[in-house]
Amino acid sequence: MFFRVENLTKKFGEFTAVNNVSVSFEKNVITAIIGPNGAGKTTFVNLCSGLLKPTNGYIFFNGEDITNYKIHKRASLGIARTFQIVNIFQGLSVWENVKIPLLSRKNTRDIDNTITKLLTFFKLENIRYTTSSEISHGDQRLLEMCMALALNPQLLFLDEPLAGINPQDRGVIIERIVEMKRSGITVIFIEHDIESVLKMADEIIVMHKGEIVAKGPSSSIKENDFVKEIYLGGC
């Protein structure tokens, strides 16, 4: 299996944020992780991406045990992520932000051309020399994803990529995420907006109280009675 976790657990003192989770993800599939606040979604992604170390359990990527690998080691294998709060270099230009992760890659040729292609993909080419703090929140979200793709990932984690985004920018971000799959990138993302989730996701995982309570195609998850009860208010 492309990416999987076994018996993954994370405790903070007496509180169990992720409780004995075992799940696998197929290559070139967009998977959404949904659930109420406090369900353990971000903690789960933090464990998978290396930001947190699990209390128990294992993480495998392309058959390799990466449980104890640090973030930079996972990045070198092809795992990247974005954050719930945009994580960019505010004082640098859009171009410079994308150049930084490219410089961290080995044997990267024609950096300027690669940056141009990435910026064009995310429709940021017209603001390439603008300081990042001066661009819109939606463009900052796109820039962070652009920086993640500069690492040439096979697997990309996105933590609430549509948070605080206006409807116009939301449509652009959704298009780019779907296009990433067409480019061969596996995407796992957290999102609260169910309408947008259904537009993007092939598979949906539902978390509740640190556990996975449902997993399946979007069409089946939205009709799941338990999911409606805990997340959709019974609607």
C-alpha positions in Angstrom: 0.0 0.0 0.0 1.2 3.5 -0.9 0.7 5.1 2.6 -0.6 3.4 5.7 -0.6 3.7 9.5 -1.0 0.9 12.0 -2.3 1.3 15.6 -1.4 5.0 15.5 -1.9 6.6 18.9 -1.0 10.0 20.3 -1.5 11.0 23.9 -1.0 14.4 25.6 -0.8 13.4 29.2 -4.1 11.6 30.0 -5.8 12.9 26.9 -5.8 10.6 23.8 -6.0 12.8 20.7 -5.5 9.9 18.2 -6.6 6.5 19.4 -5.3 3.3 17.8 -5.9 4.3 14.2 -5.1 1.9 11.4 -5.9 3.1 7.8 -4.3 2.9 4.4 -4.3 5.3 1.4 -4.1 4.4 -2.2 -1.8 6.2 -4.7 -3.2 9.0 -6.8 -6.4 9.3 -4.8 -7.7 12.5 -3.2 -8.8 11.7 0.4 -10.6 14.2 2.7 -10.5 13.9 6.5 -13.6 15.4 8.1 -15.1 15.5 11.6 -16.1 17.8 14.4 -13.7 20.1 16.1 -11.4 18.2 18.5 -11.9 14.9 16.5 -8.1 14.5 16.1 -7.8 15.4 12.4 -4.9 17.8 12.6 -3.0 15.7 15.2 -3.4 12.8 12.8 -1.9 14.8 9.9 0.9 16.1 12.2 1.8 12.5 13.1 1.8 11.4 9.4 3.9 14.4 8.3 6.4 14.1 11.1 5.5 17.2 13.1 4.6 15.0 16.0 6.0 11.7 17.2 3.4 9.0 18.0 3.0 7.5 21.4 2.4 4.2 19.8 2.0 2.7 16.3 3.7 2.7 12.9 3.7 4.8 9.7 4.7 3.3 6.3 5.4 5.0 3.0 6.0 3.0 -0.1 6.6 0.0 2.1 9.2 1.8 4.2 8.8 2.3 8.0 9.1 6.1 8.4 7.7 6.2 12.0 10.8 7.9 13.4 11.8 9.9 10.4 12.0 13.7 10.9 10.2 16.1 8.6 13.2 16.8 6.3 13.7 13.0 5.8 10.1 12.5 4.9 10.3 15.5 2.5 13.3 13.9 0.8 11.2 10.7 0.3 8.3 12.7 -1.3 6.0 13.9 1.5 5.0 17.5 1.8 2.3 19.5 3.7 0.7 22.9 4.2 -0.7 24.3 7.5 -4.0 25.5 8.9 -2.3 29.0 9.4 -0.5 30.0 6.2 3.2 29.3 6.5 5.2 31.5 4.1 8.0 34.0 4.2 6.1 37.2 4.5 9.1 39.5 3.9 10.1 37.8 0.6 8.6 38.0 -2.8 6.4 35.3 -4.2 9.2 34.2 -6.5 11.7 34.0 -3.6 9.3 31.9 -1.5 9.1 29.3 -4.3 12.9 29.4 -4.9 13.7 28.4 -1.3 12.3 24.8 -1.4 13.7 24.3 -4.8 17.2 25.1 -3.5 16.8 22.3 -0.9 16.3 19.7 -3.6 19.3 17.9 -5.1 20.1 18.1 -8.8 17.4 20.7 -9.5 18.2 22.1 -13.0 16.9 25.4 -14.5 15.4 26.7 -11.3 14.0 29.9 -12.9 12.1 27.8 -15.5 10.8 25.5 -12.8 9.6 28.5 -10.7 7.8 29.9 -13.7 6.0 26.7 -14.4 4.9 26.4 -10.7 3.7 29.9 -10.5 1.8 29.5 -13.8 0.2 26.3 -12.5 -1.1 28.2 -9.5 -2.0 31.4 -11.5 0.5 33.5 -9.5 2.8 34.5 -12.4 1.5 38.1 -12.5 2.4 38.7 -8.9 5.8 36.9 -8.9 7.8 39.9 -7.7 5.2 41.1 -5.1 6.1 40.8 -1.5 4.1 37.9 0.0 2.7 39.9 2.8 1.0 42.2 0.3 -0.9 39.5 -1.7 -4.5 38.3 -0.8 -5.2 35.5 1.6 -6.3 33.3 -1.2 -3.1 33.9 -3.1 -1.1 33.2 0.1 -2.8 29.8 0.3 -1.9 29.1 -3.3 1.6 30.2 -2.7 2.0 27.8 0.2 0.8 24.9 -2.0 3.2 26.1 -4.7 6.0 25.9 -2.2 5.0 22.4 -1.2 4.9 21.3 -4.9 8.4 22.7 -5.3 9.6 19.8 -3.2 8.3 17.5 -5.9 6.1 15.4 -3.5 4.4 12.1 -4.2 2.1 12.7 -1.2 0.7 16.1 -0.1 -1.1 16.8 3.1 -3.3 20.0 3.2 -4.7 21.3 6.5 -7.9 23.3 5.8 -6.8 24.7 2.5 -10.1 26.6 2.1 -10.1 28.3 5.5 -11.0 31.9 5.2 -11.1 31.9 1.4 -13.7 33.9 -0.6 -15.8 32.0 -3.1 -13.8 33.1 -6.2 -10.4 32.0 -4.7 -12.1 28.9 -3.3 -12.9 27.7 -6.9 -9.3 28.3 -8.0 -7.9 26.3 -5.1 -10.3 23.4 -5.7 -9.3 23.3 -9.3 -5.6 23.2 -8.5 -6.1 20.4 -5.9 -8.0 18.3 -8.5 -5.3 19.1 -11.1 -2.6 17.9 -8.7 -4.2 14.4 -8.8 -4.1 14.5 -12.6 -0.3 15.3 -12.2 0.1 12.1 -10.2 0.2 13.6 -6.7 -1.7 11.9 -3.9 -3.6 14.4 -1.8 -4.9 14.0 1.8 -6.6 17.1 3.2 -8.6 18.3 6.2 -11.6 20.4 5.5 -14.9 21.5 7.2 -16.8 22.7 4.1 -18.7 19.6 3.1 -19.8 21.0 -0.3 -16.2 21.6 -1.3 -15.2 18.2 0.1 -17.7 16.5 -2.2 -16.3 18.4 -5.2 -12.7 17.3 -4.5 -12.5 14.0 -2.7 -12.6 10.5 -4.1 -12.6 9.0 -0.6 -13.7 10.5 2.8 -12.4 9.5 6.2 -14.6 10.6 9.2 -12.9 11.1 12.6 -14.6 11.3 15.9 -13.0 11.4 19.4 -9.6 10.4 18.0 -10.9 7.4 16.0 -12.0 6.7 12.4 -15.7 6.0 12.5 -16.3 5.9 8.7 -14.3 5.6 5.5 -15.5 5.2 1.9 -16.4 7.0 -1.3 -18.0 10.4 -1.0 -21.3 9.1 -2.3 -21.6 6.6 0.6 -20.2 8.9 3.4 -22.8 11.7 2.8 -25.6 9.1 3.3 -24.1 7.6 6.4 -26.5 8.1 9.3 -23.8 8.2 12.0 -21.9 10.8 10.0 -25.0 12.9 9.7 -25.5 12.7 13.5 -22.0 13.6 14.7 -21.0 16.0 11.9 -23.9 17.2 9.9 -26.3 17.8 12.8 -28.6 15.0 11.6 -29.5 16.9 8.4 
